[in-house]
Amino acid sequence: MEAIWLRSYQEGIPTTIDPDQYSDMNAFFAEVLTKYKELPAYTNMGKVITYAELDAYSKAFAAYLQHEFKIKKGDRFAIMLPNIIQYPIALLGALRAGATVVNINPLYTAKEVEFLLQDAEPVVVLILENFAHTLQEAIKTASVPNIMITRIADVFSGLKYCLVDSIVKYVKRMVPKWQIKNVHWYKEVLNKGATLQYQAPQMNSSDLAFLQYTGGTTGRAKGAMLTHRNMIANILQGGTWISEMAVAGKEIVVTPLPLYHIFSLTANCFIMLSFGALNVLITNPRDTKSFIKDLKKFPFTIITGVNTLFNLLLNQDEFAKVDFSAIKLVLGSGMAVQKAVADRWQAITGTPIIEAYGLTEASPAVCVNPLSLKRYNGTVGLPICSTEVSVRDENGNELNVDDVGELWIRGPQVMQGYWQNETDTAKALTDDGWLRSGDIVSIDKEGFIHVVDRLKDMIIVSGFNVYPNEIEDVIATHPGVSEVAVIGVSDPVAGEIVKAFVVRRDIKLSSEDLRQFCAEKLTAYKVPKQVEFREELPKSNVGKILRRALR
């Protein structure tokens, strides 16, 4: 397909980037941490660290890994932390030591952790003490040579350390009992590491920076192999896209999505690092009272999120009292942003949600809407610099403008394959470098990409293709609906029928009310034949509604 999207680029945005601008991520860190050394880098729970401190702490962390654990290039280092300041320090420290980082959701069950440890075989695991009991179970069958533990209070010292630690353990009772031998404590790691000599390893752009696991919600998790060049490419692609808006050293970004998730990792952690932004880490966005308190405290200019997070905030009366005057960019990705949510958000904040699209296998950014967008447009935007896209049918034939098919992607941000998994790698990547996304899309004549749905979520009713996103968008506009998810269920006559799971805002809302509402806006075979009301819907760690769990 001709790169028709280039005609819709904002003025000043180049069509390509140089993915070899930096030899590796450590060269990138060395530049930005020095450039912005006087500025604040991260804040969480009242603690602030500067770029200079991030530089020093991460080097100390790296030195400890090199001297005490004999970490060498390519060894895996697993991180199981929520959004706390220890995360970016350990992340940069592990990469600066030459390790390949394996991000693990700290809320995973012991069984899920056990699988990842067995598959990735990390040399070290760093975990928050609150989740040590889970690791204790997982390592009964998945051996890890070195275990490092941090406490929430570890960023503090003296009386404040004792106070915070006591509240966490004895008042809030957030630390279940655990017993693991020969633990290395994070505070001691930093203190000793500061006395050791850090030696920058010889890295290549093709070395693995991350084993970023994906697909755990749809079956066996797969480790996407992302190189230093993949990550640098996506940092430059995203940074170039927002360069017309972002001002170096002046941005304050709110980070409610966990940094261990690829969207937040690249967008909030790395791209914002390149602009010298202050990153406000939100440890628990479900604690909306504390979350909104932080939003009131900082004159933030950028916030990222997913549809369910935006909806959660909009349903809090206190959110409307936040000062939104400094906002430049609200970026939504990770799942489809619903028009009903986007319209409510703009009405309250005065700022549109700019929707983007990506996937773990692409580091993750593929498409972003122009930042000049005045209103939500229902698309995921344009392919970013140095990115090719193509819409293909089930036989791999390229389709035309406005045709619906699977999105294929090619660019310097596309992964090398899945870790120790040649079968799934062959399914995902073609010999000429195309990544099959598994997403059903169309591209309009202006080059904007419209995501129809996930290929695996499509419902076939009497031979007609039905896409859950379309039905969810309609149901979400009903004033009595808070959240909705749609799946297909088997039917002896139609093959499949549509079923909707709904969390009500209005308890009086009935299934018949909802069906009549849908019948006015949807053709008959798309109207849900079944409606089930629930108190809540199952969600992933970033708030994405899990249709598979409902199925």
C-alpha positions in Angstrom: 0.0 0.0 0.0 1.2 3.5 -0.9 2.2 5.4 2.2 -0.9 7.7 1.9 -0.7 8.5 5.7 2.4 10.7 5.1 0.2 13.4 3.5 -1.6 13.8 6.8 1.5 14.3 9.0 1.6 17.5 11.0 3.9 20.1 9.6 7.5 19.6 10.9 7.2 15.9 11.6 9.8 14.0 9.6 8.8 10.8 7.8 11.8 8.8 9.1 14.0 8.5 12.2 17.5 7.1 12.6 17.3 4.0 14.8 21.1 3.9 15.0 21.3 7.4 16.5 22.5 5.7 19.7 24.6 2.6 19.8 22.4 1.2 22.7 20.1 2.4 25.4 23.0 3.0 27.8 24.4 5.7 25.4 20.9 7.3 25.5 20.8 7.2 29.3 24.3 8.7 29.5 23.2 11.7 27.4 19.8 12.5 28.9 20.8 11.9 32.6 23.7 14.4 32.2 21.7 16.9 30.1 18.9 17.2 32.7 21.0 16.5 35.8 19.6 19.5 37.8 16.0 18.7 37.1 13.6 16.5 39.1 13.0 13.1 37.4 10.6 11.1 39.6 8.2 11.7 42.5 6.2 9.3 44.5 4.7 9.4 48.0 6.3 12.8 48.6 9.8 11.7 47.6 11.6 13.3 44.7 14.8 12.3 42.9 16.7 14.3 40.4 18.2 13.1 37.1 21.6 13.3 38.7 20.4 11.0 41.6 18.8 8.6 39.1 22.2 8.5 37.3 24.1 7.9 40.5 21.7 5.4 42.0 21.3 3.3 38.8 25.1 3.2 38.4 25.5 2.0 42.0 22.8 -0.6 41.3 24.6 -1.7 38.1 27.9 -1.9 39.9 26.5 -4.2 42.6 25.0 -6.5 39.9 28.4 -6.7 38.2 30.5 -7.3 41.3 28.2 -9.3 43.6 26.1 -11.3 41.0 28.7 -11.3 38.2 26.0 -10.2 35.8 27.1 -10.3 32.2 25.6 -9.2 28.9 22.4 -11.0 28.2 21.8 -12.4 31.7 18.1 -11.9 32.6 17.1 -9.6 35.4 13.4 -9.9 36.6 11.6 -6.9 38.1 8.4 -7.4 40.1 7.6 -3.9 41.3 4.6 -1.5 41.0 5.1 2.2 40.2 7.5 3.2 43.0 10.8 5.1 42.6 12.8 1.8 43.1 11.5 0.7 39.7 13.3 3.2 37.4 16.5 3.0 39.4 16.5 -0.8 39.1 15.4 -0.7 35.5 18.2 1.6 34.4 20.7 -0.2 36.7 20.0 -3.6 35.1 20.2 -2.2 31.6 23.4 -0.4 32.4 24.9 -3.6 33.7 24.1 -5.2 30.4 21.3 -7.4 31.6 18.1 -8.2 29.7 15.1 -7.0 31.7 12.1 -9.3 32.3 9.1 -7.3 33.6 6.7 -9.3 35.8 3.4 -8.1 37.1 3.8 -8.2 40.9 0.1 -9.1 41.2 0.6 -12.4 39.3 -0.2 -15.6 41.1 2.6 -18.0 42.1 1.7 -20.2 39.1 2.0 -17.4 36.7 5.3 -16.2 38.2 6.6 -19.8 38.2 6.1 -20.1 34.5 7.9 -16.8 33.7 10.8 -17.7 35.9 11.1 -21.1 34.3 10.8 -19.7 30.8 13.1 -16.6 31.1 15.6 -18.1 33.7 16.6 -14.8 35.3 19.8 -14.6 37.3 18.2 -12.1 39.7 14.6 -11.3 40.8 13.8 -7.9 42.5 10.5 -7.9 44.2 8.6 -5.6 46.6 8.3 -7.2 50.1 4.5 -7.0 49.9 4.6 -9.8 47.2 7.4 -11.9 48.6 5.0 -14.6 49.7 4.0 -15.2 46.1 7.7 -15.5 45.1 8.2 -17.9 48.0 5.7 -20.3 46.4 6.9 -19.8 42.9 10.6 -20.7 43.6 9.6 -24.1 45.1 9.7 -25.3 41.5 11.4 -22.4 39.7 14.9 -21.9 41.0 16.4 -18.3 41.0 20.1 -17.9 42.0 19.6 -14.4 43.6 16.7 -12.7 45.2 16.6 -9.0 46.0 13.8 -7.4 48.1 12.8 -3.8 48.6 10.3 -2.2 51.0 8.0 0.7 50.1 9.9 2.7 52.7 13.3 2.2 51.2 13.3 5.6 49.4 13.2 7.2 52.8 15.7 7.3 55.7 15.7 7.9 59.5 12.4 8.5 61.2 10.3 8.7 58.0 11.6 5.2 57.0 10.5 3.7 60.3 7.1 5.5 60.2 6.2 4.5 56.6 7.5 0.9 57.2 5.4 0.6 60.3 2.2 1.9 58.7 2.7 -0.5 55.7 3.3 -3.5 57.9 1.3 -3.0 61.0 -1.4 -0.5 60.3 -2.4 -1.4 56.7 -1.1 -5.0 57.0 0.1 -4.9 53.4 2.9 -7.4 53.9 1.9 -11.1 54.3 4.3 -13.4 56.1 7.1 -14.9 53.9 10.3 -16.8 54.4 13.1 -16.8 51.7 16.7 -17.5 52.5 19.8 -15.5 51.5 18.0 -12.3 50.5 19.8 -9.2 49.2 18.1 -6.0 50.5 17.7 -3.1 48.1 18.9 -0.5 50.5 22.1 -2.4 51.1 22.5 -3.0 47.4 22.5 0.8 46.7 24.8 1.5 49.7 27.4 -1.1 48.8 27.1 -0.4 45.1 28.0 3.2 45.6 31.4 2.0 46.9 32.1 -0.2 43.8 33.4 0.7 40.4 30.8 0.6 37.6 32.2 -0.6 34.3 30.0 0.2 31.2 29.7 -3.1 29.2 30.3 -3.3 25.5 26.9 -3.4 24.1 25.5 -3.8 20.5 22.3 -2.5 19.1 21.2 -6.1 18.5 21.5 -7.1 22.1 18.3 -7.9 23.9 17.1 -5.1 26.2 13.8 -6.8 27.2 12.0 -10.0 27.3 8.5 -8.4 27.5 5.9 -11.1 28.1 2.6 -10.9 26.3 -0.4 -13.1 25.6 -0.9 -14.3 29.1 -4.6 -13.4 28.9 -5.1 -15.4 25.8 -3.1 -18.5 26.6 0.6 -19.3 27.2 2.6 -16.1 27.7 5.3 -15.4 25.1 8.4 -13.3 25.7 8.7 -10.7 22.9 12.5 -10.2 22.3 13.0 -6.4 22.1 16.5 -5.3 21.3 18.2 -2.0 22.2 17.7 -0.9 18.6 14.0 -1.7 18.8 13.6 0.4 21.9 15.7 3.3 20.7 13.7 3.3 17.5 10.4 3.6 19.3 11.7 6.2 21.8 12.8 8.3 18.8 9.6 7.7 16.9 7.4 8.7 19.8 9.6 11.6 20.8 9.6 13.0 17.3 5.8 12.8 17.1 5.4 14.8 20.3 8.3 17.2 19.7 6.1 19.9 18.4 4.3 20.0 21.7 6.7 18.9 24.4 9.2 21.4 25.8 12.4 20.0 27.2 12.6 20.3 31.0 9.1 21.7 31.3 6.8 18.7 31.2 5.1 17.0 34.1 3.7 13.6 33.2 1.3 11.5 35.3 1.9 7.8 35.2 -1.0 5.7 36.5 -0.4 2.7 34.3 2.3 0.3 35.6 5.8 0.9 34.2 6.2 -2.8 33.7 3.5 -2.6 31.0 5.0 -1.8 27.6 2.9 1.2 26.8 3.8 3.0 30.1 7.4 1.7 29.9 8.1 3.3 26.5 5.8 6.3 26.6 6.1 7.4 30.2 9.5 6.1 31.3 11.7 6.4 28.2 10.2 9.0 25.9 9.5 11.4 28.8 13.1 10.8 30.0 14.3 12.2 26.6 12.4 15.4 27.4 13.7 15.8 31.0 10.1 15.5 32.3 9.1 15.1 35.9 7.3 11.8 36.2 4.6 11.5 38.8 4.3 7.8 39.7 0.8 6.6 40.8 1.3 3.4 42.7 -2.3 2.4 43.0 -4.7 4.2 40.6 -7.6 2.2 41.9 -7.3 4.3 45.1 -9.0 7.2 43.4 -9.0 9.4 46.4 -5.2 9.4 46.6 -4.9 9.5 42.8 -7.0 12.6 42.4 -5.1 14.2 45.3 -1.9 13.8 43.3 -3.6 15.3 40.2 -4.5 18.3 42.3 -1.0 18.6 43.7 0.9 18.8 40.4 0.2 21.1 37.4 0.5 18.2 35.1 0.9 18.6 31.3 0.6 15.0 30.1 -1.3 12.0 31.3 -1.6 8.6 29.7 -4.2 5.9 30.4 -6.7 3.4 29.1 -10.4 3.7 28.5 -11.4 2.1 31.9 -9.0 4.4 33.8 -10.5 7.5 32.2 -14.0 6.2 32.9 -13.0 5.5 36.5 -11.8 9.1 37.0 -14.9 10.6 35.3 -17.2 8.7 37.7 -15.6 10.5 40.7 -17.2 13.8 41.6 -13.9 15.1 43.0 -12.2 14.7 39.6 -14.1 17.7 38.1 -12.4 19.9 40.8 -8.9 19.2 39.4 -7.1 22.1 37.6 -6.8 21.0 34.0 -5.4 24.3 32.6 -1.8 23.0 32.1 -2.8 19.9 30.1 -1.2 19.6 26.7 -1.7 15.9 26.0 -4.0 13.1 27.1 -2.8 9.8 25.4 -5.1 6.8 25.3 -4.0 3.3 24.2 -4.0 -0.3 25.4 -7.6 -0.8 24.5 -10.2 1.0 22.4 -11.2 4.4 23.8 -15.0 4.6 23.6 -16.6 7.7 22.1 -18.9 8.1 25.2 -15.9 8.2 27.5 -13.9 10.5 25.2 -16.8 13.0 24.9 -17.3 13.1 28.7 -13.5 13.5 29.2 -13.3 16.5 26.9 -16.5 18.1 28.4 -14.9 18.0 31.9 -11.2 18.6 31.1 -11.4 20.7 28.0 -8.8 18.4 26.3 -9.4 15.6 23.8 -8.1 12.1 24.3 -5.5 11.5 21.6 -5.8 7.8 20.8 -2.8 5.7 19.8 -2.2 2.1 18.9 0.6 -0.4 19.6 1.4 -3.9 20.7 4.1 -5.4 22.8 5.7 -6.9 19.7 6.3 -3.4 18.3 7.9 -1.9 21.4 4.9 -0.9 21.3 4.0 2.3 19.3 2.7 1.8 15.7 0.2 4.6 15.2 -0.7 7.9 16.9 -3.2 10.6 16.1 -1.9 14.1 15.3 -1.6 16.0 18.5 -3.3 19.0 16.8 -6.6 17.0 16.9 -9.4 19.0 18.4 -11.8 16.2 19.1 -11.9 12.4 19.4 -12.1 11.0 15.9 -12.6 7.3 16.5 -9.3 6.3 14.8 -6.0 5.3 16.3 -4.2 7.8 14.0 -1.4 7.5 11.5 1.6 5.2 11.3 4.5 6.9 13.0 7.8 7.8 11.4 9.7 4.9 9.7 6.7 2.6 10.0 5.0 0.7 7.1 1.5 -0.8 7.4 -0.6 -3.0 5.2 -4.1 -4.4 5.4 -4.2 -8.1 4.3 -6.8 -10.8 3.8 -6.7 -14.3 5.3 -4.4 -15.4 2.5 -1.9 -12.5 3.0 -3.1 -10.6 -0.1 -2.9 -6.8 0.3 -6.3 -5.0 0.4 -7.3 -1.5 -0.7 -8.3 1.7 1.0 -11.4 1.2 3.3 -11.2 -2.6 3.0 -11.3 -4.5 6.3 -8.5 -7.0 7.0 -5.6 -7.8 9.3 -3.1 -5.1 10.1 0.5 -6.0 9.2 3.4 -3.8 10.4 7.0 -3.4 9.4 9.6 -1.1 11.0 12.7 -0.8 13.2 10.5 -1.2 16.4 9.3 -4.7 15.4 10.6 -7.5 17.7 13.1 -10.2 16.8 10.6 -13.0 17.7 9.4 -14.8 20.8 11.9 -16.2 23.3 12.5 -19.9 22.7 9.4 -20.2 20.7 10.0 -20.7 17.0 6.5 -21.9 16.3 4.7 -18.7 17.4 7.5 -16.6 16.0 6.8 -18.1 12.5 3.1 -17.4 12.9 3.8 -13.7 13.9 6.6 -12.7 11.6 7.0 -13.1 7.9 10.4 -13.8 6.2 10.4 -10.2 4.8 9.9 -8.6 8.2 6.2 -8.1 8.5 4.5 -8.5 11.9 1.0 -9.9 11.8 -0.9 -7.9 14.4 -4.0 -10.1 14.8 -6.1 -6.8 14.7 -8.8 -6.2 12.2 -8.6 -2.7 10.7 -9.2 -0.5 7.7 -7.2 2.5 6.4 -9.1 5.5 5.0 -8.1 7.6 2.1 -6.3 10.1 4.5 -4.2 7.3 5.9 -5.9 7.1 9.3 -6.3 3.6 10.8 -9.6 2.4 12.1 -9.4 -0.6 14.5 -12.4 -2.8 14.1 -11.5 -5.4 16.6 -9.2 -8.3 17.6 -9.3 -11.1 15.1 -9.9 -13.6 17.9 -12.8 -11.6 19.4 -14.8 -11.5 16.2 -18.3 -13.0 16.5 -19.9 -14.8 13.5 -23.7 -14.6 13.7 -25.4 -16.7 10.9 -22.4 -16.0 8.7 -22.2 -12.3 9.4 -19.1 -10.8 11.0 -19.9 -8.9 14.2 -17.3 -6.9 16.1 -17.6 -6.4 19.8 -16.1 -2.9 19.8 -19.0 -1.6 17.7 -21.6 -2.9 20.1 -19.7 -1.9 23.2 -19.5 1.7 21.8 -23.2 1.8 21.4 -24.1 0.4 24.8 -21.5 2.7 26.5 -23.5 5.7 25.4 -26.6 4.6 27.5 -26.7 6.9 30.5 -27.5 3.9 32.8 -24.3 2.0 31.8 -21.0 2.3 33.6 -19.0 -0.4 31.8 -19.7 -3.0 29.2 -18.0 -6.0 27.4 -19.4 -8.0 24.6 -18.6 -11.6 23.5 -20.0 -14.3 21.3 -21.6 -17.4 22.8 -22.5 -20.6 20.9 -26.0 -21.0 19.6 -27.5 -24.1 17.8 -29.3 -22.0 15.2 -27.0 -19.0 14.5 -23.7 -20.6 15.3 -23.0 -17.7 17.7 -25.1 -14.9 19.3 -24.1 -11.7 21.0 -23.9 -11.5 24.8 -23.3 -8.3 26.7 -21.9 -8.0 30.2 -22.9 -4.7 31.8 -22.0 -2.8 35.0 -24.9 -0.5 35.7 -24.8 3.1 36.7 -28.6 3.0 37.0 -29.8 0.0 39.0 -33.2 0.2 37.4 -31.8 -0.5 33.9 -33.2 -3.8 32.6 -32.0 -6.1 29.9 -35.0 -5.3 27.8 -34.3 -1.6 28.1 -30.8 -2.2 26.8 -31.9 -4.4 24.0 -34.5 -1.8 22.8 -31.8 0.9 23.0 -29.5 -1.2 20.8 -32.2 -2.1 18.4 -32.5 1.6 17.6 -28.9 1.9 16.6 -27.8 -1.6 15.4 -29.0 -4.1 12.8 -30.9 -7.0 14.3 -28.2 -9.6 14.3 -25.9 -7.3 16.2 -28.4 -6.7 19.1 -27.3 -8.7 22.2 -29.6 -11.7 22.6 -28.3 -12.1 26.2 -27.5 -9.4 28.8 -25.9 -10.2 32.1 -25.5 -7.5 34.8 -22.5 -7.7 37.0 -20.9 -5.7 39.9 -17.6 -5.5 38.0 -15.8 -6.9 34.9 -12.6 -8.8 34.9 -9.6 -6.7 34.0 -5.9 -7.0 33.3 -3.2 -5.2 35.3 -3.7 -2.1 33.2 -7.5 -2.1 33.4 -8.1 -3.7 30.0 -11.4 -5.7 30.2 -10.7 -9.4 29.6 -13.2 -10.8 27.2 -11.5 -14.2 27.4 -12.2 -14.4 31.1 -15.9 -13.7 30.3 -15.9 -16.3 27.6 
